Amino acid sequence: MPAPDAPQREAARQLELRRRMREVETDILARAPEHDLEPSLDRIAQVMELLGDPQRSYPVIHVTGTNGKSSTTRIIERILRETGLNVGRFTSPHLHSLRERISIGGESIPAEKFLAAYDDVLPFIETVDAASAAADGPRMTFFEVLVAVAYAAFADAPVDVAVVEVGMGGGWDATNVIDAQVSVFTPVALDHQHFLGDTIIEIATEKAGIIKADAIAVSSVQDEGVLAVLAERAEEVGARLTVEGVDFGVLTRDVGVGGQQLSVRGLAGDHEDLFLSLHGTHQVHNAALAVAAVEAFLGGGEQALDDEVLRGALMDVTSPGRLEIVRRSPTVLVDAAHNPSGALALREALEEEFTFVRLIGVVAILKDKDAQQILEALDPVLDHVVVTRSSSPRSMRPETLGALAAEIFGDHRVTVIENLPDALDHAGALADDGGGVGGGVLATGSVTTAADVRMLLGRNEV
């Protein structure tokens, strides 16, 4: 019998890759999820030490904050790639695939490289799991395993620099087994209080833990108390703190077609007539923060970036699931806002940059989030809200969320539909009511909601 030809062999190889990837994903997902984390660096530090500390073989820019972390991380990474560097990027959570979280050279890590890195780290993970179990401790979590895979993959590539978003918090976040040259802080607000603390000062104290000795910390505009916490940490470890509005910032901003025109002041110079292909005032501030972070990294804050590099990067940057248009006629937007400050930023962007005659919300919120404040933030911009549930097992029951929404929007502006596909169809019909001119749909409330709607509309890649 003749040997299979090359296309058949490749098809068989791809099939085996998909099978193995599903198997590994199942094994990783069987661990404690990222919302049920273990606040300790002990286990991940042990694994990295057994591996030879690969995370110390490349420089790192570390990004924390409450909202805007993923977008800022993506902007930093895109600028660095425009300078010619091979960049690793670690973000969370993912929209559709675990591999999205680990990017090398602007692309999600291929299945082969993900599996190779996983196979490299697994024996050491199992060693640490066994030692922890012997002491009545937990296995490594889902998130800790992904951090180990990412850091090993970046070393193997190798990358010239990694841009790493924290999962939650900072000091004890599993990503914090690095000594980042630049630490970046997006706005700090209340979220994940059951892990990070009930006050903004407690949360800021935890996040400040990513500032390392002799580093440069780059912060967005913050509450006065937050800045005091960051300044104290920087002084304690001998780092330099730079702050938006003092050391860098947005000079001008105008809404444009498909994005925004802006000029920014970096740490080392002004950059004018830039175009950012993202929506919302918050994204302009994320861009200014990213420019300052890159200038801090490449030249210690003393060498201005080339404007053509910035133009090429900012006009091309993407942030899937963040005020993203995923369909036209009617326009369907998805946004991963999942806390009150995120919902407020979303509302402001809608008010400034979109002119819908009617806007229908499709809202599904996780049960551990502040649904009331999220809904109150969106009330002024939604003509009607269709309450539903996402695919997350943590999604709030539609009946419960619907009753809360009715108190805020009024019964006549709320429809409860259990099934998300049906809710999206109903919202589209409401947006089209009266001829469909100027109507739109906004799907929001959680990352899972944004991901589910993207997938329903055929956007399953990032």
Backbone torsions as a table, in degrees:
resi	resn	phi	psi	omega
1	MET	NA	130.9	-175.9
2	PRO	-66.5	148.7	178.0
3	ALA	-66.9	145.5	178.8
4	PRO	-61.0	145.0	-179.7
5	ASP	-77.1	175.3	-174.6
6	ALA	-57.6	-45.6	179.4
7	PRO	-59.5	-38.3	179.8
8	GLN	-67.7	-40.2	178.0
9	ARG	-63.9	-40.5	179.6
10	GLU	-66.2	-40.2	178.2
11	ALA	-62.4	-40.9	178.6
12	ALA	-66.2	-38.6	179.0
13	ARG	-64.7	-44.1	179.6
14	GLN	-63.5	-39.2	178.3
15	LEU	-62.7	-41.9	178.9
16	GLU	-68.0	-37.5	176.4
17	LEU	-60.2	-44.8	-179.6
18	ARG	-65.3	-40.4	178.8
19	ARG	-62.7	-46.8	-179.1
20	ARG	-66.0	-38.4	179.6
21	MET	-63.8	-41.9	177.4
22	ARG	-62.3	-40.2	179.8
23	GLU	-63.1	-46.0	-179.3
24	VAL	-67.3	-42.6	178.0
25	GLU	-58.9	-42.1	178.6
26	THR	-61.3	-42.4	179.2
27	ASP	-64.0	-43.0	-179.3
28	ILE	-68.0	-43.3	-178.3
29	LEU	-68.4	-18.3	178.0
30	ALA	-73.1	-13.5	178.2
31	ARG	-79.4	170.5	179.5
32	ALA	-56.8	130.6	-176.7
33	PRO	-71.0	168.7	-173.9
34	GLU	-70.9	-18.4	176.3
35	HIS	-86.9	0.0	177.5
36	ASP	-125.7	53.5	-170.8
37	LEU	-80.2	168.0	176.1
38	GLU	-112.1	107.1	-173.9
39	PRO	-72.0	80.0	179.2
40	SER	-158.3	144.8	174.5
41	LEU	-95.3	-2.0	-172.1
42	ASP	-58.7	-50.5	-173.6
43	ARG	-67.7	-48.1	-178.8
44	ILE	-65.6	-36.9	178.7
45	ALA	-64.0	-38.2	178.7
46	GLN	-65.2	-42.8	178.9
47	VAL	-62.6	-45.8	-178.4
48	MET	-64.3	-37.4	178.6
49	GLU	-65.1	-41.8	178.3
50	LEU	-63.3	-30.8	178.8
51	LEU	-79.7	-9.6	-176.1
52	GLY	92.0	21.2	178.6
53	ASP	51.5	60.1	179.4
54	PRO	-61.5	-24.9	-178.2
55	GLN	-68.1	-9.5	178.0
56	ARG	-97.8	7.8	-178.6
57	SER	-93.5	0.9	178.3
58	TYR	-148.2	151.3	177.6
59	PRO	-72.7	157.3	-174.3
60	VAL	-136.1	141.5	165.2
61	ILE	-108.8	124.0	-173.1
62	HIS	-110.0	131.4	-173.2
63	VAL	-121.4	125.7	173.9
64	THR	-132.4	-175.2	-175.6
65	GLY	135.5	-168.4	179.8
66	THR	-107.0	-53.0	176.5
67	ASN	-122.7	150.4	176.8
68	GLY	90.2	2.3	-177.1
69	LYS	-62.9	-49.4	-176.7
70	SER	-64.4	-44.3	180.0
71	SER	-62.5	-45.0	179.5
72	THR	-63.1	-41.4	177.3
73	THR	-59.7	-43.8	-179.0
74	ARG	-67.0	-37.1	178.7
75	ILE	-68.0	-44.3	177.0
76	ILE	-57.4	-47.7	-178.3
77	GLU	-61.5	-40.9	-177.9
78	ARG	-67.0	-38.4	177.5
79	ILE	-64.9	-45.3	180.0
80	LEU	-61.0	-40.6	178.7
81	ARG	-65.5	-33.4	179.4
82	GLU	-66.5	-23.6	177.0
83	THR	-80.2	-6.4	178.1
84	GLY	104.1	3.3	-179.1
85	LEU	-82.6	150.5	170.9
86	ASN	-88.8	116.7	-168.0
87	VAL	-116.5	133.0	169.2
88	GLY	-95.5	142.3	179.3
89	ARG	-132.8	131.7	176.1
90	PHE	-122.1	121.2	-179.9
91	THR	-133.6	164.2	174.8
92	SER	-158.0	157.1	-8.3
93	PRO	-77.8	178.7	177.3
94	HIS	-93.6	161.5	175.9
95	LEU	-89.5	-48.2	-172.1
96	HIS	-128.3	-30.7	-174.5
97	SER	-141.9	141.7	175.9
98	LEU	-54.6	-33.9	-175.2
99	ARG	-66.5	-18.8	177.2
100	GLU	-60.6	-30.5	-174.4
101	ARG	-67.1	-24.7	-177.6
102	ILE	-115.5	111.2	-179.1
103	SER	-118.4	138.7	175.0
104	ILE	-130.6	124.1	-179.2
105	GLY	64.9	28.1	176.7
106	GLY	86.8	2.4	-178.8
107	GLU	-125.0	145.2	173.4
108	SER	-55.6	142.0	-177.9
109	ILE	-58.4	131.3	178.3
110	PRO	-62.3	153.1	-179.1
111	ALA	-55.3	-41.5	-178.9
112	GLU	-59.6	-45.0	-178.3
113	LYS	-71.7	-35.5	176.3
114	PHE	-61.7	-47.6	-178.7
115	LEU	-65.1	-38.5	178.5
116	ALA	-63.0	-43.7	179.1
117	ALA	-66.7	-40.4	178.8
118	TYR	-61.9	-45.0	179.1
119	ASP	-62.8	-33.2	178.4
120	ASP	-67.0	-41.3	-173.6
121	VAL	-89.1	-21.3	-172.8
122	LEU	-57.0	-44.5	-179.8
123	PRO	-58.7	-35.3	-179.2
124	PHE	-76.6	-34.4	174.2
125	ILE	-62.2	-43.9	179.7
126	GLU	-64.5	-36.4	177.1
127	THR	-62.5	-45.8	-179.7
128	VAL	-69.2	-38.1	176.7
129	ASP	-58.4	-45.3	-177.8
130	ALA	-64.7	-42.2	179.1
131	ALA	-65.2	-39.3	179.2
132	SER	-67.0	-42.2	179.2
133	ALA	-62.5	-37.8	179.5
134	ALA	-63.0	-26.0	178.5
135	ALA	-101.1	19.5	-178.5
136	ASP	60.3	31.4	177.7
137	GLY	-101.0	176.3	-177.1
138	PRO	-84.4	160.7	168.1
139	ARG	-70.0	163.1	172.5
140	MET	-61.3	143.8	-177.1
141	THR	-81.5	167.8	172.8
142	PHE	-47.9	-50.3	-175.4
143	PHE	-68.4	-41.2	179.5
144	GLU	-60.7	-40.4	179.0
145	VAL	-63.5	-43.4	-179.6
146	LEU	-65.1	-36.9	176.0
147	VAL	-61.8	-45.0	179.4
148	ALA	-61.6	-42.5	178.5
149	VAL	-62.7	-44.5	-178.7
150	ALA	-62.0	-49.0	-176.7
151	TYR	-64.6	-36.5	177.1
152	ALA	-69.0	-40.9	-179.7
153	ALA	-65.6	-39.2	179.2
154	PHE	-63.8	-40.5	179.2
155	ALA	-67.0	-37.0	-177.6
156	ASP	-72.0	-27.7	-172.2
157	ALA	-54.7	-53.4	-13.9
158	PRO	-87.1	158.9	175.9
159	VAL	-94.2	156.8	175.5
160	ASP	-82.0	-28.4	-179.7
161	VAL	-160.6	148.6	174.5
162	ALA	-116.3	139.1	173.5
163	VAL	-111.2	116.0	-168.1
164	VAL	-120.1	123.3	174.5
165	GLU	-92.0	133.5	175.8
166	VAL	-66.2	156.6	174.2
167	GLY	-81.0	-50.4	178.9
168	MET	-155.8	135.4	176.2
169	GLY	76.2	-124.7	-177.2
170	GLY	-176.6	-72.1	-172.9
171	GLY	-54.4	-50.0	-179.5
172	TRP	-101.0	8.9	175.4
173	ASP	-63.6	141.7	-174.7
174	ALA	-58.7	-25.4	178.8
175	THR	-68.8	-17.0	-169.1
176	ASN	-85.0	36.3	169.7
177	VAL	-100.4	24.3	178.2
178	ILE	-115.7	162.0	171.6
179	ASP	-115.6	85.7	-173.9
180	ALA	-70.8	138.3	176.0
181	GLN	-72.7	-29.0	179.5
182	VAL	-133.0	129.9	176.7
183	SER	-113.6	130.1	-172.4
184	VAL	-117.9	134.9	-177.9
185	PHE	-123.2	110.1	169.5
186	THR	-78.0	173.2	-177.1
187	PRO	-54.3	134.3	179.7
188	VAL	-97.8	127.9	179.6
189	ALA	-143.1	-176.5	-179.7
190	LEU	-77.6	127.7	173.2
191	ASP	-173.2	151.4	-179.9
192	HIS	53.4	40.8	-175.1
193	GLN	-60.1	-29.6	-177.5
194	HIS	-66.3	-16.9	176.0
195	PHE	-109.1	-36.2	-168.5
196	LEU	-99.9	-15.1	-177.5
197	GLY	118.2	159.9	-173.3
198	ASP	-91.0	-6.8	-179.8
199	THR	-122.5	157.7	-179.4
200	ILE	-65.4	-28.8	178.4
201	ILE	-69.6	-42.4	177.0
202	GLU	-61.8	-42.7	179.8
203	ILE	-64.6	-44.4	179.2
204	ALA	-62.7	-36.9	179.7
205	THR	-62.2	-41.7	177.6
206	GLU	-66.7	-43.5	-178.0
207	LYS	-68.1	-31.5	-179.5
208	ALA	-62.9	-15.1	-178.6
209	GLY	-64.7	-9.7	177.6
210	ILE	-84.5	-9.7	178.4
211	ILE	-74.8	123.2	-176.3
212	LYS	-112.1	166.5	-177.7
213	ALA	-57.6	135.2	175.6
214	ASP	65.7	13.2	178.8
215	ALA	-86.2	172.7	169.7
216	ILE	-111.1	123.9	175.8
217	ALA	-98.3	133.3	-177.2
218	VAL	-122.6	116.7	-174.0
219	SER	-120.7	142.9	170.1
220	SER	-71.9	177.8	173.8
221	VAL	-60.8	132.3	-175.9
222	GLN	-134.1	162.9	168.0
223	ASP	-55.6	145.9	-176.4
224	GLU	-56.3	-39.5	179.3
225	GLY	-66.4	-36.4	177.8
226	VAL	-64.0	-45.9	179.5
227	LEU	-60.9	-36.6	178.3
228	ALA	-63.5	-39.8	178.0
229	VAL	-63.9	-45.7	-179.9
230	LEU	-64.2	-41.0	-179.7
231	ALA	-64.5	-40.3	179.4
232	GLU	-64.2	-43.1	179.1
233	ARG	-65.1	-42.8	-179.9
234	ALA	-61.0	-42.9	179.6
235	GLU	-66.1	-38.5	-178.2
236	GLU	-61.8	-39.1	-175.1
237	VAL	-103.0	1.0	179.1
238	GLY	77.3	36.4	177.5
239	ALA	-103.3	164.5	177.8
240	ARG	-104.5	129.0	179.4
241	LEU	-103.9	126.7	174.4
242	THR	-119.0	144.3	-169.7
243	VAL	-132.8	137.7	175.2
244	GLU	-60.8	138.3	-178.5
245	GLY	91.9	-14.8	177.0
246	VAL	-118.7	-54.7	-175.9
247	ASP	-101.0	-20.0	179.9
248	PHE	-161.6	172.4	177.3
249	GLY	163.2	-176.1	179.4
250	VAL	-86.3	128.3	178.3
251	LEU	-93.3	-49.0	178.9
252	THR	-142.1	156.2	178.0
253	ARG	-155.5	129.5	177.2
254	ASP	-136.6	140.7	177.0
255	VAL	-69.2	134.0	177.8
256	GLY	-125.9	174.7	178.0
257	VAL	-73.0	117.2	179.5
258	GLY	78.7	12.4	-180.0
259	GLY	165.3	-143.4	-174.3
260	GLN	-145.3	142.8	171.4
261	GLN	-90.7	137.5	-178.5
262	LEU	-152.0	159.4	168.2
263	SER	-130.0	140.2	-178.0
264	VAL	-132.2	154.8	171.6
265	ARG	-103.8	117.2	176.0
266	GLY	-86.2	-171.4	177.2
267	LEU	-71.2	-22.5	-173.3
268	ALA	-124.9	5.5	180.0
269	GLY	167.5	167.4	179.0
270	ASP	-91.5	148.4	179.9
271	HIS	-132.8	115.0	-172.0
272	GLU	-112.4	160.7	174.2
273	ASP	55.8	51.7	175.9
274	LEU	-100.2	154.6	175.6
275	PHE	-122.6	127.3	179.7
276	LEU	-109.5	124.0	-175.6
277	SER	-86.8	37.5	176.4
278	LEU	-131.0	155.6	-177.1
279	HIS	-102.4	148.8	173.2
280	GLY	104.8	139.1	177.2
281	THR	-56.5	-36.4	-178.9
282	HIS	-61.1	-32.2	179.6
283	GLN	-73.0	-29.8	175.0
284	VAL	-64.5	-42.4	178.0
285	HIS	-68.7	-35.4	174.0
286	ASN	-61.3	-39.4	179.8
287	ALA	-65.8	-43.0	177.8
288	ALA	-62.1	-40.3	177.8
289	LEU	-62.8	-41.8	179.7
290	ALA	-64.8	-42.6	178.6
291	VAL	-60.5	-45.5	179.0
292	ALA	-62.5	-40.0	-179.7
293	ALA	-63.8	-42.1	-179.8
294	VAL	-68.7	-40.6	177.3
295	GLU	-65.1	-35.0	175.6
296	ALA	-64.0	-39.2	-177.0
297	PHE	-74.4	-47.2	-172.1
298	LEU	-79.3	-31.1	-175.8
299	GLY	-138.1	20.9	-179.4
300	GLY	62.2	21.5	-179.4
301	GLY	81.8	10.6	-176.5
302	GLU	-117.6	1.9	-179.2
303	GLN	-128.8	116.5	-176.3
304	ALA	-71.7	142.7	174.2
305	LEU	-69.9	149.3	175.8
306	ASP	-69.2	132.8	-177.8
307	ASP	-62.0	-33.7	179.5
308	GLU	-68.2	-33.6	174.1
309	VAL	-62.2	-46.8	-180.0
310	LEU	-64.6	-41.8	-179.8
311	ARG	-61.4	-45.2	-179.6
312	GLY	-63.4	-38.9	-177.3
313	ALA	-74.5	-48.9	-172.4
314	LEU	-70.2	-32.1	179.6
315	MET	-76.1	-10.9	-176.5
316	ASP	-110.8	-9.9	-173.4
317	VAL	-68.8	146.7	176.6
318	THR	-128.9	156.4	174.2
319	SER	-144.3	81.5	-174.9
320	PRO	-55.8	138.2	178.2
321	GLY	81.9	3.5	179.0
322	ARG	-116.5	100.0	-176.1
323	LEU	44.2	54.2	-174.6
324	GLU	-103.4	130.2	175.0
325	ILE	-82.6	118.2	-176.6
326	VAL	-112.3	-4.4	178.7
327	ARG	-163.1	154.2	173.7
328	ARG	-117.8	157.3	175.1
329	SER	57.9	73.1	-8.2
330	PRO	-77.9	162.8	175.8
331	THR	-65.0	129.7	174.8
332	VAL	-117.9	121.7	176.9
333	LEU	-107.5	143.7	170.4
334	VAL	-121.5	142.6	177.1
335	ASP	-147.3	135.6	-173.3
336	ALA	-85.5	15.9	-179.7
337	ALA	-53.2	125.8	-175.5
338	HIS	-137.0	11.8	174.0
339	ASN	-147.0	167.4	-174.3
340	PRO	-58.0	-42.6	-178.4
341	SER	-67.3	-36.0	175.5
342	GLY	-65.5	-39.7	179.0
343	ALA	-66.9	-36.0	177.0
344	LEU	-65.5	-42.9	177.7
345	ALA	-62.6	-38.7	177.2
346	LEU	-62.9	-45.7	179.9
347	ARG	-60.7	-44.8	-179.4
348	GLU	-61.5	-39.9	179.2
349	ALA	-66.2	-40.9	178.5
350	LEU	-63.1	-42.3	-178.7
351	GLU	-66.3	-35.2	-175.1
352	GLU	-85.4	-34.4	-166.1
353	GLU	-116.7	-8.5	-178.0
354	PHE	-126.9	145.4	-176.7
355	THR	-125.9	61.0	178.6
356	PHE	-73.9	138.2	172.3
357	VAL	-68.2	-39.7	173.2
358	ARG	-144.2	140.8	-179.8
359	LEU	-127.7	123.1	-177.9
360	ILE	-105.9	129.3	179.4
361	GLY	-93.7	137.7	167.5
362	VAL	-112.2	111.0	-168.1
363	VAL	-123.9	126.3	171.8
364	ALA	-136.5	125.2	-172.8
365	ILE	-124.4	145.1	177.6
366	LEU	-73.4	147.1	-170.7
367	LYS	-69.6	-14.6	178.6
368	ASP	-96.1	11.3	-179.5
369	LYS	-103.5	164.5	-179.0
370	ASP	-83.4	79.5	-174.5
371	ALA	-62.5	-37.1	-178.0
372	GLN	-60.9	-48.6	-178.7
373	GLN	-69.2	-33.2	176.5
374	ILE	-63.0	-46.3	179.9
375	LEU	-66.1	-40.3	178.8
376	GLU	-62.5	-37.2	178.5
377	ALA	-65.3	-35.0	-176.0
378	LEU	-87.6	-15.2	-176.2
379	ASP	-49.9	-46.3	-176.0
380	PRO	-65.8	-18.6	-173.8
381	VAL	-110.1	-5.8	-179.1
382	LEU	-107.4	127.4	176.5
383	ASP	-78.1	-30.5	179.6
384	HIS	-154.0	149.5	178.7
385	VAL	-125.7	129.5	175.0
386	VAL	-102.3	110.7	-176.3
387	VAL	-90.1	134.6	-177.2
388	THR	-150.3	-163.0	175.2
389	ARG	-129.6	151.3	175.3
390	SER	-91.8	-176.7	-179.7
391	SER	-78.1	-7.2	179.7
392	SER	-69.9	134.8	174.9
393	PRO	-65.2	-13.8	178.1
394	ARG	-89.8	1.3	-177.7
395	SER	-65.6	136.6	178.8
396	MET	-64.7	143.7	178.0
397	ARG	-59.7	131.6	-178.7
398	PRO	-55.5	-37.5	-179.8
399	GLU	-62.6	-41.5	179.6
400	THR	-67.7	-46.7	179.3
401	LEU	-66.0	-37.0	179.5
402	GLY	-63.8	-39.7	179.0
403	ALA	-64.9	-39.4	177.8
404	LEU	-66.6	-42.4	179.7
405	ALA	-62.9	-37.6	-179.4
406	ALA	-63.6	-33.0	177.9
407	GLU	-66.9	-29.3	-175.7
408	ILE	-94.2	-46.6	-175.3
409	PHE	-91.4	-22.8	-170.1
410	GLY	91.9	146.2	-176.6
411	ASP	-55.1	-36.8	-174.4
412	HIS	-70.7	-13.1	-178.9
413	ARG	-107.9	10.6	-176.0
414	VAL	-129.0	132.5	171.2
415	THR	-125.6	135.9	178.5
416	VAL	-108.1	121.2	178.1
417	ILE	-131.8	119.7	-173.3
418	GLU	-61.3	-40.3	-171.9
419	ASN	-94.1	125.8	-176.7
420	LEU	-61.8	-45.9	178.1
421	PRO	-56.8	-41.5	178.5
422	ASP	-68.0	-37.3	178.4
423	ALA	-63.3	-40.6	179.4
424	LEU	-66.3	-41.3	177.3
425	ASP	-61.9	-44.0	-179.6
426	HIS	-64.6	-41.4	178.5
427	ALA	-62.6	-41.0	177.7
428	GLY	-61.3	-40.3	178.6
429	ALA	-65.4	-40.3	177.8
430	LEU	-65.7	-38.9	179.0
431	ALA	-66.3	-33.7	-179.3
432	ASP	-80.2	-12.0	-175.7
433	ASP	-56.5	127.7	-179.3
434	GLY	90.1	18.6	175.1
435	GLY	110.8	-12.2	173.5
436	GLY	81.0	0.9	-178.8
437	VAL	-82.7	119.4	175.6
438	GLY	85.6	6.0	179.0
439	GLY	-91.1	150.8	179.3
440	GLY	-147.5	164.3	178.6
441	VAL	-125.4	134.6	175.1
442	LEU	-118.4	119.7	175.9
443	ALA	-104.1	122.7	-173.3
444	THR	-157.1	-179.8	176.4
445	GLY	119.2	-23.8	176.9
446	SER	-167.2	164.6	174.7
447	VAL	-62.6	-39.0	-179.5
448	THR	-63.6	-39.8	177.7
449	THR	-59.5	-48.1	179.0
450	ALA	-60.5	-43.1	-179.0
451	ALA	-65.2	-43.4	-178.8
452	ASP	-61.3	-43.7	-178.5
453	VAL	-69.9	-38.8	175.3
454	ARG	-56.5	-45.3	-177.9
455	MET	-66.9	-41.4	179.0
456	LEU	-60.2	-30.8	-178.6
457	LEU	-99.4	16.7	173.0
458	GLY	82.0	13.2	177.7
459	ARG	-103.9	78.7	-177.6
460	ASN	-106.1	16.8	175.0
461	GLU	-122.4	154.7	177.0
462	VAL	-124.4	NA	NA
